[in-house]
Amino acid sequence: MSTEHAHVITPVRTYVAIFAALLVLTGLTYLVALQDFGVMNTPIALAVALVKASLVVIYFMGVRYNTPLTKVVVVAGFFWLLILFGLTLNDYMTRHWMGVPGR
Amino acid sequence: MEQQLEASTLGMWVFLVTEVMFFGGMFMVYILYRVLYPEAWVMGSNHLNVTLGALNTGVLICSSLTMALAVRSAQIGSRSGQVVNLILTIVLGSVFLIVKYFEYAEKFEHHLVPGPHFDMSLPEAPHQQLFFSIYFMLTGVHAAHMVVGIGLMLVILTMAMRGRFSSSYYTPVEVSGLYWHFVDIVWIFLFPLLYLLGAHLGAH
């Protein structure tokens, strides 16, 4: 599509910086897991994992240089995943709210 | 050529979205039973070897770096760079699987593999057994993806050694790189969700 996207070669130091960031975030995930934040432990762990995954997608997988169409597909994939989780939990976690007739 | 690369990249991403949904279904099972049996999940998680899990996380992140550098070498037309980085990627992927083998062996020794030999003296044993079923399902399917990835890299390595790629044509390296990074991302989520969920409640 657009020619300015072509032949963009990421410098090695960018890759190494992302690599270092991923290792630091892995360490952070571990240290955070040792502390008791109550119900917030899992959300914090997931937030860190999401940041790590985004770094991999944007830099290592080079989505930032891809066409808008590819970007939409990438975002849609994770959006569908949220629909899967959201609607399933919406069902299971609200089942006890109302009594079931005959039970 | 450029349009072909874009089309291939888009196609690979569409496939990866189906993979996201495939793993998503299994993560959904994990979430659901974790909501139902939170105590068993913490106990099960504390049986896992956090050191080996963290080591494997590091190994996969390293392999993602070498994979990205292999694609970059192809982009700048460096054949030796491709070969070296692809070999490193294959070696790191194999290290991951070897570590995984030792983890699995440890589970067999401690009677934590679901089935007739599962240690039923554990507290909440039936639900912990469920945790380990899901642990083996998720990590097993992930390991199968690693095996496929290593096979893919061997093919790409052979092609790279024969000089099949240049700065104007490196689509196979790019596209199989996407697959490799995707498998890394799955592990990025598996590590905290399986290994670390009960770490603050005192490991064994």
Boltz contact constraints between the chains, C-beta under 6 A:
constraints:
  - contact:
      token1: [A, 6]
      token2: [B, 2]
      max_distance: 6.0
  - contact:
      token1: [A, 9]
      token2: [B, 75]
      max_distance: 6.0
  - contact:
      token1: [A, 15]
      token2: [B, 68]
      max_distance: 6.0
  - contact:
      token1: [A, 19]
      token2: [B, 65]
      max_distance: 6.0
  - contact:
      token1: [A, 22]
      token2: [B, 61]
      max_distance: 6.0
  - contact:
      token1: [A, 26]
      token2: [B, 57]
      max_distance: 6.0
  - contact:
      token1: [A, 29]
      token2: [B, 192]
      max_distance: 6.0
  - contact:
      token1: [A, 33]
      token2: [B, 196]
      max_distance: 6.0
  - contact:
      token1: [A, 33]
      token2: [B, 199]
      max_distance: 6.0
  - contact:
      token1: [A, 34]
      token2: [B, 199]
      max_distance: 6.0
  - contact:
      token1: [A, 34]
      token2: [B, 200]
      max_distance: 6.0
  - contact:
      token1: [A, 35]
      token2: [B, 200]
      max_distance: 6.0
  - contact:
      token1: [A, 36]
      token2: [B, 200]
      max_distance: 6.0
  - contact:
      token1: [A, 45]
      token2: [B, 192]
      max_distance: 6.0
  - contact:
      token1: [A, 49]
      token2: [B, 188]
      max_distance: 6.0
  - contact:
      token1: [A, 49]
      token2: [B, 189]
      max_distance: 6.0
  - contact:
      token1: [A, 49]
      token2: [B, 192]
      max_distance: 6.0
  - contact:
      token1: [A, 52]
      token2: [B, 188]
      max_distance: 6.0
  - contact:
      token1: [A, 53]
      token2: [B, 185]
      max_distance: 6.0
  - contact:
      token1: [A, 53]
      token2: [B, 188]
      max_distance: 6.0
  - contact:
      token1: [A, 56]
      token2: [B, 181]
      max_distance: 6.0
  - contact:
      token1: [A, 56]
      token2: [B, 185]
      max_distance: 6.0
  - contact:
      token1: [A, 60]
      token2: [B, 64]
      max_distance: 6.0
  - contact:
      token1: [A, 60]
      token2: [B, 68]
      max_distance: 6.0
  - contact:
      token1: [A, 60]
      token2: [B, 181]
      max_distance: 6.0
  - contact:
      token1: [A, 61]
      token2: [B, 178]
      max_distance: 6.0
  - contact:
      token1: [A, 61]
      token2: [B, 181]
      max_distance: 6.0
  - contact:
      token1: [A, 67]
      token2: [B, 6]
      max_distance: 6.0
  - contact:
      token1: [A, 70]
      token2: [B, 9]
      max_distance: 6.0
  - contact:
      token1: [A, 70]
      token2: [B, 10]
      max_distance: 6.0
  - contact:
      token1: [A, 70]
      token2: [B, 13]
      max_distance: 6.0
  - contact:
      token1: [A, 73]
      token2: [B, 13]
      max_distance: 6.0
  - contact:
      token1: [A, 74]
      token2: [B, 13]
      max_distance: 6.0
  - contact:
      token1: [A, 77]
      token2: [B, 17]
      max_distance: 6.0
  - contact:
      token1: [A, 77]
      token2: [B, 20]
      max_distance: 6.0
  - contact:
      token1: [A, 81]
      token2: [B, 20]
      max_distance: 6.0
  - contact:
      token1: [A, 81]
      token2: [B, 24]
      max_distance: 6.0
  - contact:
      token1: [A, 84]
      token2: [B, 24]
      max_distance: 6.0
  - contact:
      token1: [A, 88]
      token2: [B, 28]
      max_distance: 6.0
